[in-house]
């Protein structure tokens, strides 16, 4: 944030169990750094997966990190959003996530309105922690009325860029300007628009 607060997830990074079991299998030789963390905002859970120094490729399924199916995108390519479920696991490549690079992926729940419009809050694309409960303080989905109201928090007059996947509009980069009196903005998503007020 503008005041120097470092946005963080709700939980610290936790090693993914598959890597722990491989550590034992390979007699204590690490197969890389493969972690996940999460943020829970009003019952909607957002995940981050971190990988570096990988010695072999891994497939990560939602159940391996306690996630539900949703959408996934990477820090280095925020406009390429893919399905993340048991049929579409994340391929963590040792060729990409090696000793000289890190890889970050973000997983968001896919919300479906009664009109069949789908959206996923992706968060701040320019931050390592894309979704934080220090920034997003409320998510209200009105499924039957086909809209969502998301409360964004920041410093008075702060400008926050937020990415949203929308099935009718593709990836929307919306600028949220915090209200000069309250330090909040309302992100509104419906069938035809994504806007911040």
N, C-alpha and C positions, 0 to 999 in steps of 0.2 A: 504494500500500500504506500501511498504518498508520505505517510508519517514514519516510514521505515519498518513498520510491522511486517515480519516475514510470514506470509500465509502458509499454513500447514494443514495436513490432513488430521483426522481425529485420532488416528493410531500411528505408532511408529512403524517403520519398515519391518516386515517379518519375512524370514526366509521361506520360500515355497518348499513344502515338504518333499517333493520329488528330488530337489537338489540335496536335501539333508540325507535322504536314503541313498542317493548316489555317492555321497561323501563316504558313507560307511562301505558301500560296495567297492569303491575304488581305494580302499584302505587309507582313508584320511586325506586323499589328494582332492583338493577342491576342483569342482567342474565349472566354477564360475561364481558370479554374484547374481542371484535371481531372487528378487524380493517383491512383495506386494504390500499395499496399504489401502485404507479406505476412509471415506467420509460419509456420514449418515446425516441427511437433512430431511427431517420430517418423514422418516421411513423410506426415503429413496437413498440407495447406497451407490456411491461412485467409487471406482477403484483406480489405482495406479499400479503399473507393473514396471519395475526397474531391472535392467540387465546390463552386465558388463563383465569383461574378462571371461567370456564363455569359452569352454573347451569343446563343447559339443552342442548340437541343436536340441531344442526341447519344444514339445507341443504343450501349450497351456490351455486347459479346458476351464470353463467357469467354475466347476465344482472344486478345482484345485486351489482356488482362492476364496471359496465361499460365495461366489457371485451368482446372480441370475443372468440369463441371456440378455444381451443388450447390443450396443454398438461400441466399436473400438476405433481409436485413431492414435496416430503417433505424434510425438512432439515435433519431429522434423517435417511432418506433412499433415497439418491439421485439416486440410480440406478433403483428404481421402478417408472417408468414413466407411467402415465395413461391419458386417454382422459378426457378433461374437456369441457363439453357442456351441453345443456339442458337435454339430456338423461343420462348424467354422471356427476351429481353435486358433489360437495365436501361435505362429511359428517364430520362436526365438532363435535366430540364426547366429552361430558362432562366428561366421564370416563378417557379420555386420556389428555385432555387440562384442567386440574383442577388447584387448588390453588398452587400446588407444582410443576407444569410444564408449559412450554409454547409450543405451536405448531406453526410451520412456514411452509407455502406452497408457492411454486413459480409456476407461470403460464407463459408459453411462447407460442408465435404464432407458429403454425405448417406450415412450408413452403413446398410447393409441386412443384418440378421441372416438366418440360414438359415430362420428362422420367418416371414420377410417383414416383421417389425417394422423400422421405420426410425427413426433418430435423427440429430440434428445438434447438436453442441456449439455453442451460440451465444456463451457467455461471459458476461462481466460487463456487464450492460446499462447500468450507470451510469458507465461509463468510455469515454473516447474510443478507447482501445485495448481492445477487447472480449476479444481473445485475445492473450496474450503468453507467451512461453516463460519469462518471469520468474514467471509465475503458474501456468500449466499445464505441469508438468514431465514428464508421461508420459501417453500414451494407448495402451491395449492393448485391441484389439477381438478378442473371441473369437467370431467369426462363427458357427461350427458349434455353439457352446454357448449362443448367443443372449444374450451379455452383453458389456458394456464396463466397463473399470476405468480411471478417469482420476485421476491424482494432481495435487492442487491444493496449491500451496505458498504460505505466507505467514508472518506473524509468529506466534509462540506465542499461542494463544487468539484470533487475529484471526477475524472473521466476514466471509465472502465470499459475496455473492449471485451465483448462477450460473443462467443460463437455458439450458434444453435443449428443443429441439423433439423430440417423441416422437409417432410416428404413431398410437399408441393413446391417449395422454394429452393431446395438444395441446401447448401451451407450459407447461413446468414451471419455476417459479422455486424453486430449492432453495437453502437456506442451508447453507453449509459452514463449520463451526467447526474451526479449526486445532487439532490435538492439542496439549495443554498441554506436552508434552515434546519434540515433533518439529517443530512448525510445518507439519504436513502434514495433509491429509484425503483420503479416498478417495471419489470420486464413482462410484456404481455405477448402471449402466443395464441393465435387462433388459426382457423382454416386458411386465411388469406394473408396474414401478416405476422411479423415479429418486430416489435417496437419497444422502446424503452422510454418511460415518461417519469 
